[in-house]
């Protein structure tokens, strides 16, 4: 090839190379926001499918968009926790219902067992120790009444010393009556006196009835005489005579019981009965003079009430002093 042709070929090749380099270096315009979604607008190569979604997320990644997505995620998380808590609540409530039912059955059975132990225990001891369930019934009732009296008087203000001393006196009374009856000293003494009397007082039991009626009737007569102002008129006199007669009959029965012959078991059973009655009477007698109003006054918030009254009085005084000057300004 001639040199001139060779030079021309190199020039053409160099021109073609520059044109292709310029074409390669030419910048392809990116679609803007206005022409991207217009019909007929050229689409970016490769932005299809997942790429298009990524581009959309990138365009919407502003602060408000991120806040909305965060809020939605938080709400979904919160609802999930609420749903879990509600499911657990229902399960816990079911367990609580089961436990409450079991606890109720246990309480009822324990109450029945306690009643059987108390009632059956007294009846069993009455039959076993004293030969009759009647003693157990009397002791159980009187013991419950005595405890009620002690608790009520304590609630009204009686001290624990009163309850302890009343029980001690009742215990001494019980032991004394048990020894007196078991020894039959009263019976043998009355029998020796009754042999010297004529009928119907020639037996120890009859003489004991008369002595018991006279003694208890005399004590009741003294009480009625001291309270004579409460039995004025014919109606009061009739009431006093009826009370005196009833007490005399009760005294005669007690005298007859004391003048009879006793063995050990009935003597102890009767002594316990009298001791429980004595405990009730002694507790009531020693708890006299209680003031329930003073006792329950401590349950009243008196200091707070006094402070509130003082504050109200001060405010009223301030209002009276400043009220005339309110309209002068």
QUIDA-V995036 format. One record per residue. SS is DSSP state (a for helix, b for strand, c for the rest). NEAR is the number of other C-alpha atoms within 8 Angstrom. Layout:
# QUIDA-V995036
SS;NEAR / SS;NEAR
This chain:
# QUIDA-V995036
c;4 / c;5 / a;6 / a;6 / a;8 / a;9 / a;8 / a;8 / a;8 / a;8 / a;8 / a;8 / a;8 / a;8 / a;8 / a;8 / a;8 / a;8 / a;8 / a;8 / a;8 / a;8 / a;7 / a;6 / a;6 / c;6 / c;4 / c;4 / c;4 / c;5 / c;9 / c;6 / c;6 / c;6 / c;8 / c;10 / c;7 / c;7 / c;4 / c;4 / c;8 / c;6 / c;7 / c;7 / c;4 / c;5 / c;10 / c;6 / c;6 / a;7 / a;9 / a;9 / a;8 / a;8 / a;9 / a;8 / a;8 / a;7 / a;7 / c;7 / c;8 / c;7 / a;6 / a;6 / a;9 / a;9 / a;8 / a;8 / a;8 / a;8 / a;8 / a;8 / a;8 / a;8 / a;8 / a;8 / a;8 / a;8 / a;8 / a;8 / a;8 / a;8 / a;8 / a;8 / a;8 / a;8 / a;8 / a;8 / a;8 / a;8 / a;8 / a;8 / a;8 / a;8 / a;8 / a;8 / a;8 / a;8 / a;8 / a;8 / a;8 / a;8 / a;8 / a;8 / a;8 / a;8 / a;8 / a;8 / a;8 / a;8 / a;8 / a;8 / a;8 / a;8 / a;9 / a;9 / a;8 / a;9 / a;10 / a;9 / a;9 / a;13 / a;13 / a;10 / a;11 / a;16 / a;13 / a;8 / a;7 / a;12 / c;9 / c;9 / a;12 / a;9 / a;14 / a;14 / a;12 / a;9 / a;12 / a;11 / a;8 / a;11 / a;9 / a;8 / a;9 / a;12 / a;8 / a;8 / a;11 / a;11 / a;8 / a;8 / a;11 / a;11 / a;7 / c;11 / c;10 / c;11 / c;7 / a;7 / a;6 / a;11 / a;12 / a;8 / a;8 / a;12 / a;9 / a;8 / a;10 / a;13 / a;9 / a;8 / a;12 / a;12 / a;9 / a;8 / a;10 / a;12 / a;9 / a;10 / a;14 / a;11 / a;7 / c;12 / a;8 / a;10 / a;13 / a;9 / a;8 / a;14 / a;11 / a;9 / a;9 / a;13 / c;9 / c;7 / c;8 / c;8 / c;5 / c;6 / c;10 / c;13 / c;11 / a;16 / a;13 / a;11 / a;13 / a;14 / a;15 / a;10 / a;10 / a;15 / a;16 / a;11 / a;10 / a;12 / a;13 / a;8 / a;8 / a;10 / a;9 / a;8 / a;8 / a;9 / a;7 / a;6 / c;8 / a;8 / a;5 / a;6 / c;11 / c;9 / a;6 / a;6 / a;8 / a;10 / a;10 / a;8 / a;9 / a;10 / a;8 / a;8 / a;8 / a;11 / a;9 / a;8 / a;12 / a;14 / a;9 / a;10 / a;15 / a;15 / a;11 / a;10 / a;15 / a;14 / a;8 / a;10 / a;14 / c;10 / c;7 / c;10 / c;8 / a;7 / a;9 / a;10 / a;14 / a;11 / a;11 / a;10 / a;13 / a;10 / a;12 / a;10 / a;12 / a;13 / a;10 / a;10 / a;13 / a;12 / a;8 / a;11 / a;13 / a;10 / a;7 / a;8 / c;10 / c;6 / c;4 / c;8 / c;8 / a;8 / a;6 / a;7 / a;9 / a;9 / a;7 / c;7 / c;5 / c;6 / c;7 / a;6 / a;6 / a;7 / a;8 / a;8 / a;8 / a;8 / a;8 / a;8 / a;8 / a;8 / a;8 / a;8 / a;8 / a;8 / a;8 / a;8 / a;8 / a;8 / a;7 / a;8 / a;7 / c;8 / c;7 / a;7 / a;5 / a;5 / c;4
